[in-house]
Amino acid sequence: QVQLVESGGGLVQAGGSLRLSCAASGRTFSSYTMGWFRQPPGKEREFVAAIRWPSNNIYYADSVEGRFAISRDNAKNTVYLQMNSLKPEDTAVYSCAARIPRTIATIRREYDYWGQGTQVTVSS
């Protein structure tokens, strides 16, 4: 069983930056593929980014490519999402997720564990 806890959300002006963190319990964190998803108001949850280990393969949604960066620190059991050049349309609840298979996935049902989420609001 893996527990995931996100932090770092908040209110930011358009063009600003935030860094989200996701702390995971469990000693096998390095074996999981980690992903970030978001759910904008009134919309479905959507894929943002994912990272696998040990190859460190990374994949981004087109909407965030070049602005967001996902990374992980296995020593701290933490995955990060650095978000730059934020836009009002990035406003959403951001959740991290863990996937047991060591392959990248962009579909939410392919992830096994989820955090509660953290709110990110970008004002225009």
DSSP file with accessible surface (Angstrom, degrees, kcal/mol):
  #  RESIDUE AA STRUCTURE BP1 BP2  ACC     N-H-->O    O-->H-N    N-H-->O    O-->H-N    TCO  KAPPA ALPHA  PHI   PSI    X-CA   Y-CA   Z-CA
    1    1 A Q              0   0  178      0, 0.0     2,-0.4     0, 0.0   112,-0.1   0.000 360.0 360.0 360.0 138.0    0.0    0.0    0.0
    2    2 A V        -     0   0    8    110,-0.1     2,-0.5    96,-0.1   112,-0.2  -0.978 360.0-158.1-122.9 133.9    1.3    3.5   -0.9
    3    3 A Q        -     0   0  135     -2,-0.4    22,-2.1   110,-0.1     2,-0.4  -0.950   9.5-163.4-111.6 135.2    0.0    6.7    0.6
    4    4 A L  E     -A   24   0A  10     -2,-0.5   112,-0.5   110,-0.4     2,-0.5  -0.958   6.4-173.2-122.3 132.8    0.6    9.9   -1.4
    5    5 A V  E     -A   23   0A  98     18,-2.2    18,-2.6    -2,-0.4     2,-0.2  -0.971   9.7-156.5-130.4 118.2    0.4   13.5    0.0
    6    6 A E  E     +A   22   0A  18     -2,-0.5     2,-0.3    16,-0.2    16,-0.2  -0.576  17.1 166.5 -91.0 154.3    0.6   16.5   -2.2
    7    7 A S  E     +A   21   0A  64     14,-2.2    14,-2.8    -2,-0.2   111,-0.1  -0.960  41.1  68.5-154.1 166.5    1.6   20.0   -1.2
    8    8 A G        +     0   0   37     -2,-0.3    11,-0.3     1,-0.3    14,-0.0   0.377  61.0 134.2 104.5  -4.0    2.6   23.3   -2.7
    9    9 A G        +     0   0   29     12,-0.1     2,-0.3     9,-0.1    -1,-0.3  -0.169  22.1 118.8 -71.1 171.9   -0.6   24.5   -4.3
   10   10 A G  E     -d  120   0B  29    109,-0.9   111,-2.8   108,-0.1     2,-0.5  -0.989  60.9 -49.0 163.0-166.6   -2.0   28.0   -4.0
   11   11 A L  E     +d  121   0B 130     -2,-0.3     2,-0.3   109,-0.2   111,-0.2  -0.876  53.3 165.8-103.4 131.4   -3.0   31.2   -5.7
   12   12 A V  E     -d  122   0B  25    109,-2.6   111,-2.5    -2,-0.5     2,-0.2  -0.983  34.3-111.6-143.4 150.4   -0.6   32.7   -8.3
   13   13 A Q  E >   -d  123   0B 147     -2,-0.3     3,-2.3   109,-0.2    73,-0.2  -0.483  50.6 -82.4 -79.2 154.6   -0.8   35.3  -11.0
   14   14 A A  T 3  S+     0   0   50    109,-2.5    73,-0.2     1,-0.3    -1,-0.1  -0.289 119.9  29.7 -55.2 136.3   -0.6   34.4  -14.6
   15   15 A G  T 3  S+     0   0   54     71,-3.3    70,-0.6     1,-0.3    -1,-0.3   0.251  99.8 114.3  93.7 -12.5    3.0   34.1  -15.7
   16   16 A G    <   -     0   0   22     -3,-2.3    70,-2.3    70,-0.2     2,-0.3  -0.088  58.0-122.8 -83.1-174.1    4.1   33.0  -12.2
   17   17 A S        +     0   0   61     67,-0.2     2,-0.3    68,-0.2    67,-0.2  -0.929  20.6 179.8-133.2 152.7    5.5   29.7  -11.0
   18   18 A L  E     - B   0  83A  34     65,-2.1    65,-3.4    -2,-0.3     2,-0.5  -0.977  16.6-146.0-144.2 152.4    4.7   27.1   -8.4
   19   19 A R  E     - B   0  82A 130     -2,-0.3     2,-0.3   -11,-0.3    63,-0.2  -0.979  14.3-158.8-122.6 120.3    6.3   23.8   -7.4
   20   20 A L  E     - B   0  81A   0     61,-2.8    61,-2.3    -2,-0.5     2,-0.4  -0.711   5.5-160.1 -92.4 146.0    4.2   20.9   -6.3
   21   21 A S  E     -AB   7  80A  24    -14,-2.8   -14,-2.2    -2,-0.3     2,-0.4  -0.939   7.9-164.5-123.6 150.1    5.5   18.1   -4.1
   22   22 A a  E     -AB   6  79A   0     57,-2.1    57,-2.1    -2,-0.4     2,-0.5  -0.942   9.1-160.7-136.0 110.1    4.1   14.6   -3.6
   23   23 A A  E     -AB   5  78A  48    -18,-2.6   -18,-2.2    -2,-0.4     2,-0.4  -0.795  10.5-159.8 -94.3 132.1    5.5   12.7   -0.7
   24   24 A A  E     -A    4   0A  12     53,-3.1   -20,-0.2    -2,-0.5     2,-0.2  -0.860   8.3-141.5-115.0 143.7    5.0    8.9   -0.8
   25   25 A S        +     0   0   46    -22,-2.1     3,-0.1    -2,-0.4   -22,-0.0  -0.523  58.3  65.4 -88.3 166.8    5.1    6.3    2.0
   26   26 A G  S >  S-     0   0   35     -2,-0.2     3,-0.7     1,-0.1    -2,-0.1   0.147  76.6-107.2  99.1 146.9    6.6    2.9    1.5
   27   27 A R  T 3  S+     0   0  247      1,-0.2     3,-0.2     2,-0.1    -1,-0.1   0.460 109.0  63.9 -89.0  -3.1   10.1    1.6    0.9
   28   28 A T  T >   +     0   0   72      1,-0.2     3,-1.8    -3,-0.1     4,-0.4   0.072  60.6 122.6-108.0  25.7    9.5    0.7   -2.8
   29   29 A F  G X   +     0   0    1     -3,-0.7     3,-1.8     1,-0.3    -1,-0.2   0.879  67.8  61.3 -54.1 -40.4    8.9    4.2   -4.0
   30   30 A S  G 3  S+     0   0   49      1,-0.3    -1,-0.3    -3,-0.2    23,-0.1   0.712  97.3  59.7 -65.5 -16.1   11.7    3.9   -6.6
   31   31 A S  G <  S+     0   0   28     -3,-1.8    -1,-0.3    21,-0.1     2,-0.3   0.622  90.7  89.1 -86.7 -11.3   10.0    1.0   -8.3
   32   32 A Y  S <  S-     0   0   22     -3,-1.8     2,-0.5    -4,-0.4    68,-0.2  -0.614  74.0-130.2 -90.1 145.7    6.8    3.0   -9.2
   33   33 A T  E     -E   99   0B   1     66,-2.6    66,-2.9    68,-0.4     2,-0.4  -0.791  32.5-150.2 -81.5 132.5    6.1    5.1  -12.2
   34   34 A M  E     -EF  98  51B   1     17,-2.6    17,-2.8    -2,-0.5     2,-0.3  -0.877  17.1-179.3-112.9 141.7    4.8    8.4  -10.9
   35   35 A G  E     -EF  97  50B   0     62,-2.8    62,-2.5    -2,-0.4     2,-0.4  -0.921  20.5-142.3-136.0 159.6    2.3   10.7  -12.6
   36   36 A W  E     +EF  96  49B   0     13,-3.1    12,-2.6    -2,-0.3    13,-1.7  -0.986  21.9 176.7-119.0 135.6    0.6   14.1  -12.1
   37   37 A F  E     -EF  95  47B   3     58,-3.0    58,-2.6    -2,-0.4     2,-0.3  -0.864   9.9-157.1-126.4 164.3   -3.0   14.6  -13.2
   38   38 A R  E     -EF  94  46B  10      8,-2.6     8,-3.6    -2,-0.3    56,-0.2  -0.990   9.4-153.6-143.3 152.8   -5.3   17.7  -12.8
   39   39 A Q  E     -E   93   0B  80     54,-2.0    54,-1.8    -2,-0.3     6,-0.2  -0.912  15.7-154.7-127.6 102.5   -9.0   18.3  -12.8
   40   40 A P    >   -     0   0   10      0, 0.0     3,-2.2     0, 0.0    52,-0.2  -0.331  45.2 -72.7 -68.0 159.6  -10.1   21.7  -13.9
   41   41 A P  T 3  S+     0   0  101      0, 0.0     3,-0.1     0, 0.0    50,-0.0  -0.287 118.4   0.5 -57.0 126.8  -13.4   23.1  -12.6
   42   42 A G  T 3  S+     0   0   91      1,-0.2     2,-0.2    -3,-0.1    -3,-0.0   0.575 115.5 100.0  73.8  10.3  -16.3   21.2  -14.2
   43   43 A K  S <  S-     0   0  134     -3,-2.2    -1,-0.2     1,-0.1     2,-0.1  -0.756  76.5 -91.4-124.7 170.8  -14.1   19.0  -16.3
   44   44 A E        -     0   0  126     -2,-0.2     2,-0.2     1,-0.1    -6,-0.1  -0.391  50.7 -92.2 -75.9 157.0  -12.7   15.5  -16.3
   45   45 A R        -     0   0   74     -6,-0.2     2,-0.3    -2,-0.1    -6,-0.3  -0.497  50.8-164.0 -67.1 137.1   -9.3   14.7  -14.7
   46   46 A E  E     -F   38   0B  69     -8,-3.6    -8,-2.6    -2,-0.2     2,-0.1  -0.920  21.4-102.0-130.5 153.5   -6.6   14.9  -17.3
   47   47 A F  E     +F   37   0B  24     -2,-0.3   -10,-0.2    59,-0.3     3,-0.1  -0.422  35.2 168.8 -70.9 141.2   -3.0   13.7  -17.6
   48   48 A V  E     -     0   0B   1    -12,-2.6    13,-2.7     1,-0.4     2,-0.3   0.711  58.1 -27.3-116.4 -54.9   -0.2   16.2  -17.0
   49   49 A A  E     -FG  36  60B   0    -13,-1.7   -13,-3.1    11,-0.2    -1,-0.4  -0.989  48.2-162.6-162.9 157.6    3.1   14.4  -16.7
   50   50 A A  E     -FG  35  59B   0      9,-2.1     9,-2.1    -2,-0.3     2,-0.4  -0.992   0.9-167.1-148.0 153.5    4.7   11.1  -15.8
   51   51 A I  E     -FG  34  58B   0    -17,-2.8   -17,-2.6    -2,-0.3     2,-0.3  -0.999   6.3-162.4-142.4 136.1    8.2    9.8  -14.9
   52   52 A R     >  -     0   0   60      5,-2.2     4,-0.7    -2,-0.4   -19,-0.1  -0.774  22.7 -97.7-116.4 166.6    9.5    6.3  -14.6
   53   53 A W  T  4 S+     0   0   91     -2,-0.3    -2,-0.0     2,-0.2     0, 0.0  -0.971  84.0   7.6-135.4 143.4   12.6    4.9  -12.9
   54   54 A P  T  4 S+     0   0   81      0, 0.0    -1,-0.2     0, 0.0   -23,-0.0  -0.997 129.6  46.0 -92.6  -4.0   15.4    3.9  -13.4
   55   55 A S  T  4 S-     0   0   57      1,-0.1    -2,-0.2     2,-0.0     3,-0.1   0.693  94.0-138.9 -71.3 -14.8   15.5    5.1  -17.0
   56   56 A N     <  +     0   0   75     -4,-0.7    -3,-0.2     1,-0.2     2,-0.1   0.796  33.8 176.4  60.6  28.4   14.0    8.5  -16.0
   57   57 A N        -     0   0   80     -5,-0.1    -5,-2.2    -6,-0.0     2,-0.4  -0.454   9.5-163.7 -60.1 138.6   11.8    8.5  -19.0
   58   58 A I  E     -G   51   0B  69     -7,-0.2     2,-0.4    -2,-0.1    -7,-0.2  -0.965  12.4-174.3-131.0 143.8    9.5   11.5  -18.9
   59   59 A Y  E     -G   50   0B 122     -9,-2.1    -9,-2.1    -2,-0.4     2,-0.3  -0.999   5.0-167.3-140.9 137.5    6.3   12.3  -20.8
   60   60 A Y  E     -G   49   0B  33     -2,-0.4   -11,-0.2   -11,-0.2     2,-0.1  -0.914  27.2-110.6-123.2 151.4    4.2   15.5  -20.8
   61   61 A A    >>  -     0   0   17    -13,-2.7     3,-1.6    -2,-0.3     4,-1.3  -0.478  36.2-116.9 -68.8 149.2    0.8   16.5  -22.0
   62   62 A D  T 34 S+     0   0  147      1,-0.3     3,-0.3     2,-0.2    -1,-0.1   0.849 111.9  64.0 -57.8 -33.9    1.0   18.8  -25.0
   63   63 A S  T 34 S+     0   0   60      1,-0.2    -1,-0.3     3,-0.0   -15,-0.1   0.691 114.5  29.4 -68.0 -17.8   -0.7   21.6  -23.0
   64   64 A V  T X> S+     0   0    0     -3,-1.6     3,-2.4   -16,-0.2     4,-2.3   0.476  84.0 128.1-119.5  -7.9    2.2   21.8  -20.5
   65   65 A E  T 3< S+     0   0  116     -4,-1.3     4,-0.1     1,-0.3   -16,-0.0  -0.270  82.0  14.5 -54.2 129.9    5.2   20.7  -22.6
   66   66 A G  T 34 S+     0   0   74      2,-0.5    -1,-0.3     1,-0.1     3,-0.1   0.269 125.9  59.4  88.1 -13.0    8.0   23.3  -22.2
   67   67 A R  T <4 S+     0   0   30     -3,-2.4    17,-2.0     1,-0.2     2,-0.3   0.694  98.9  51.4-114.2 -34.3    6.4   25.0  -19.2
   68   68 A F  E  <  -C   83   0A   7     -4,-2.3    -2,-0.5    15,-0.2     2,-0.4  -0.793  61.0-164.3-107.1 152.9    6.2   22.2  -16.6
   69   69 A A  E     -C   82   0A  43     13,-2.5    13,-3.2    -2,-0.3     2,-0.4  -0.984   4.1-157.6-139.4 126.3    8.9   19.8  -15.4
   70   70 A I  E     +C   81   0A   5     -2,-0.4     2,-0.3    11,-0.2    11,-0.2  -0.792  22.1 160.5-100.2 142.4    8.4   16.6  -13.5
   71   71 A S  E     -C   80   0A  54      9,-1.7     9,-3.2    -2,-0.4     2,-0.3  -0.958  21.0-147.6-151.4 168.3   11.3   15.2  -11.4
   72   72 A R  E     -C   79   0A  27     -2,-0.3     2,-0.5     7,-0.3     7,-0.2  -0.994   9.7-157.4-143.5 150.0   11.7   12.7   -8.5
   73   73 A D  E > > -C   78   0A  54      5,-3.2     5,-2.0    -2,-0.3     3,-1.0  -0.911   9.0-172.7-125.3 100.0   14.0   12.3   -5.5
   74   74 A N  G > 5S+     0   0   33     -2,-0.5     3,-0.6     1,-0.3   -44,-0.2   0.801  83.6  61.9 -67.1 -28.0   14.0    8.6   -4.6
   75   75 A A  G 3 5S+     0   0   95      1,-0.2    -1,-0.3    -3,-0.1    -2,-0.0   0.808 113.9  35.8 -66.2 -27.5   16.0    9.3   -1.5
   76   76 A K  G < 5S-     0   0  137     -3,-1.0    -1,-0.2     2,-0.2   -52,-0.2   0.330 106.0-126.0-104.4   3.6   13.2   11.5   -0.2
   77   77 A N  T < 5 +     0   0   43     -3,-0.6   -53,-3.1    -4,-0.4     2,-0.4   0.903  68.4 130.7  52.4  44.1   10.3    9.4   -1.7
   78   78 A T  E   < -BC  23  73A  16     -5,-2.0    -5,-3.2   -55,-0.2     2,-0.4  -0.979  45.5-162.6-135.3 140.8    9.1   12.6   -3.4
   79   79 A V  E     -BC  22  72A   0    -57,-2.1   -57,-2.1    -2,-0.4     2,-0.3  -0.938  17.7-156.8-117.9 144.5    8.0   13.6   -6.9
   80   80 A Y  E     -BC  21  71A  25     -9,-3.2    -9,-1.7    -2,-0.4     2,-0.4  -0.848  15.0-158.9-121.0 156.2    7.9   17.2   -7.9
   81   81 A L  E     -BC  20  70A   0    -61,-2.3   -61,-2.8    -2,-0.3     2,-0.6  -0.907  11.2-162.0-134.0 105.6    6.1   19.2  -10.5
   82   82 A Q  E     -BC  19  69A  60    -13,-3.2   -13,-2.5    -2,-0.4     2,-0.6  -0.801  10.5-165.2 -86.3 122.3    7.7   22.6  -11.3
   83   83 A M  E     +BC  18  68A   0    -65,-3.4   -65,-2.1    -2,-0.6     2,-0.3  -0.947  11.3 174.0-117.5 116.5    5.1   24.8  -13.1
   84   84 A N        +     0   0   62    -17,-2.0   -67,-0.2    -2,-0.6   -68,-0.2  -0.771  59.3  22.9-116.6 163.5    6.3   27.9  -14.9
   85   85 A S  S    S-     0   0   69    -70,-0.6    -1,-0.2    -2,-0.3   -68,-0.2   0.903  84.8-160.1  48.9  48.4    4.6   30.4  -17.1
   86   86 A L        -     0   0    2    -70,-2.3   -71,-3.3    -3,-0.2   -70,-0.2  -0.268   8.1-158.9 -65.1 146.8    1.3   29.5  -15.5
   87   87 A K    >   -     0   0   88    -73,-0.2     3,-2.5   -72,-0.1     4,-0.3  -0.853  32.0-109.9-121.6 156.3   -1.9   30.4  -17.3
   88   88 A P  G >  S+     0   0   51      0, 0.0     3,-1.9     0, 0.0    34,-0.4   0.856 117.7  63.2 -55.6 -32.0   -5.5   30.8  -16.0
   89   89 A E  G 3  S+     0   0  127      1,-0.3    -3,-0.0   -49,-0.0     0, 0.0   0.557  88.3  70.1 -72.8  -5.7   -6.4   27.5  -17.8
   90   90 A D  G <   +     0   0    1     -3,-2.5    -1,-0.3     2,-0.0     2,-0.2   0.519  70.0 121.9 -82.8  -5.4   -3.9   25.7  -15.6
   91   91 A T    <   +     0   0   25     -3,-1.9     2,-0.3    -4,-0.3    30,-0.2  -0.396  40.8 109.5 -59.7 124.9   -6.3   26.3  -12.7
   92   92 A A  E    S- H   0 120B   1     28,-2.1    28,-2.8   -52,-0.2     2,-0.6  -0.970  75.0 -82.0-177.3 169.4   -7.2   22.8  -11.3
   93   93 A V  E     -EH  39 119B  51    -54,-1.8   -54,-2.0    -2,-0.3     2,-0.5  -0.884  48.1-149.9 -89.7 122.6   -6.9   20.4   -8.5
   94   94 A Y  E     -EH  38 118B   0     24,-3.1    24,-2.2    -2,-0.6     2,-0.4  -0.845  16.8-177.1-101.0 130.7   -3.6   18.6   -9.1
   95   95 A S  E     -E   37   0B   3    -58,-2.6   -58,-3.0    -2,-0.5     2,-0.3  -0.954  16.9-142.2-127.0 141.9   -3.1   15.0   -7.9
   96   96 A a  E     -E   36   0B   0     -2,-0.4    19,-2.2   -60,-0.2     2,-0.3  -0.713  20.2-168.8 -97.7 157.8   -0.2   12.7   -8.0
   97   97 A A  E     -EI  35 114B   0    -62,-2.5   -62,-2.8    -2,-0.3     2,-0.4  -0.983  13.1-142.1-145.5 152.4   -0.5    9.0   -8.7
   98   98 A A  E     -EI  34 113B   0     15,-2.3    14,-2.1    -2,-0.3    15,-1.9  -0.946  10.6-164.3-121.4 139.9    1.6    5.9   -8.5
   99   99 A R  E     -E   33   0B  29    -66,-2.9   -66,-2.6    -2,-0.4    12,-0.1  -0.983  13.5-150.6-126.6 129.7    1.7    3.1  -11.0
  100  100 A I  S    S+     0   0   86     -2,-0.4    -1,-0.1   -68,-0.2    11,-0.1   0.937  76.3  79.9 -69.9 -47.0    3.2   -0.3  -10.2
  101  101 A P  S    S-     0   0   59      0, 0.0     2,-1.5     0, 0.0   -68,-0.4  -0.358  85.8-125.7 -61.8 141.1    4.2   -1.3  -13.8
  102  102 A R  S    S+     0   0  117    -70,-0.1     2,-0.3   -50,-0.1   -50,-0.1  -0.281  77.3  97.2 -87.0  52.5    7.4    0.4  -14.9
  103  103 A T  S    S-     0   0   71     -2,-1.5     2,-0.2   -52,-0.1   -70,-0.1  -0.975  80.5-101.0-135.2 153.2    6.0    1.9  -18.0
  104  104 A I        -     0   0   50     -2,-0.3     2,-0.3   -54,-0.1   -69,-0.1  -0.479  40.8-177.6 -72.1 139.7    4.6    5.4  -18.7
  105  105 A A        -     0   0    5     -2,-0.2   -46,-0.1   -46,-0.1    -6,-0.0  -0.992  23.1-173.0-138.6 145.7    0.9    5.7  -18.7
  106  106 A T        +     0   0   61     -2,-0.3     2,-0.5   -59,-0.1   -59,-0.3   0.366  62.3  91.5-116.6   0.6   -1.4    8.7  -19.4
  107  107 A I  S >  S-     0   0   66      1,-0.1     3,-1.8   -61,-0.1     4,-0.1  -0.859  71.1-138.7-103.2 131.7   -4.8    7.1  -18.5
  108  108 A R  G >  S+     0   0  103     -2,-0.5     3,-1.8     1,-0.3    -1,-0.1   0.831  98.9  61.4 -62.1 -33.6   -5.9    7.6  -15.0
  109  109 A R  G 3  S+     0   0  201      1,-0.3    -1,-0.3    -3,-0.0    -2,-0.0   0.665  93.6  66.8 -70.6 -10.7   -7.3    4.1  -14.6
  110  110 A E  G <  S+     0   0   71     -3,-1.8     2,-0.4   -11,-0.0    -1,-0.3   0.423  85.1  88.0 -88.6   3.3   -3.8    2.7  -15.2
  111  111 A Y    <   -     0   0   10     -3,-1.8   -12,-0.2    -4,-0.1     3,-0.1  -0.830  60.5-161.3-104.0 142.7   -2.6    4.2  -11.9
  112  112 A D        +     0   0   80    -14,-2.1     2,-0.4    -2,-0.4   -13,-0.2   0.733  69.9  34.9 -96.7 -28.8   -2.9    2.2   -8.7
  113  113 A Y  E     -I   98   0B  45    -15,-1.9   -15,-2.3  -112,-0.1     2,-0.3  -0.986  63.3-168.4-133.9 146.1   -2.6    4.8   -5.9
  114  114 A W  E     -I   97   0B  75     -2,-0.4  -110,-0.4   -17,-0.2   -17,-0.2  -0.960  14.5-136.2-134.9 146.8   -3.8    8.4   -5.7
  115  115 A G        -     0   0    8    -19,-2.2  -110,-0.2    -2,-0.3     3,-0.1  -0.388  33.8-107.5 -87.3 176.9   -3.2   11.4   -3.4
  116  116 A Q        -     0   0  181   -112,-0.5  -111,-0.1     1,-0.2   -21,-0.1   0.731  60.2-122.5 -79.7 -23.7   -6.0   13.7   -2.2
  117  117 A G        -     0   0   22    -21,-0.1     2,-0.4   -24,-0.0   -22,-0.2  -0.052  12.3-119.4 101.1 157.0   -4.9   16.6   -4.5
  118  118 A T  E     - H   0  94B  25    -24,-2.2   -24,-3.1  -111,-0.1     2,-0.3  -0.999  26.6-117.2-136.9 138.0   -3.9   20.2   -4.0
  119  119 A Q  E     - H   0  93B  87     -2,-0.4  -109,-0.9   -26,-0.2     2,-0.5  -0.580  24.8-172.2 -81.2 132.1   -5.6   23.3   -5.5
  120  120 A V  E     -dH  10  92B   0    -28,-2.8   -28,-2.1    -2,-0.3     2,-0.5  -0.993   4.3-175.7-120.8 123.2   -3.8   25.5   -7.9
  121  121 A T  E     -d   11   0B  51   -111,-2.8  -109,-2.6    -2,-0.5     2,-0.6  -0.985   6.5-166.1-123.0 125.0   -5.5   28.7   -8.9
  122  122 A V  E     -d   12   0B   6     -2,-0.5     2,-0.3   -34,-0.4  -109,-0.2  -0.947  10.7-153.8-113.3 118.0   -4.0   31.0  -11.6
  123  123 A S  E      d   13   0B  42   -111,-2.5  -109,-2.5    -2,-0.6    -2,-0.0  -0.657 360.0 360.0 -92.3 148.4   -5.5   34.5  -11.7
  124  124 A S              0   0  141     -2,-0.3    -1,-0.1  -111,-0.2   -37,-0.0  -0.353 360.0 360.0 -88.9 360.0   -5.4   36.6  -14.9
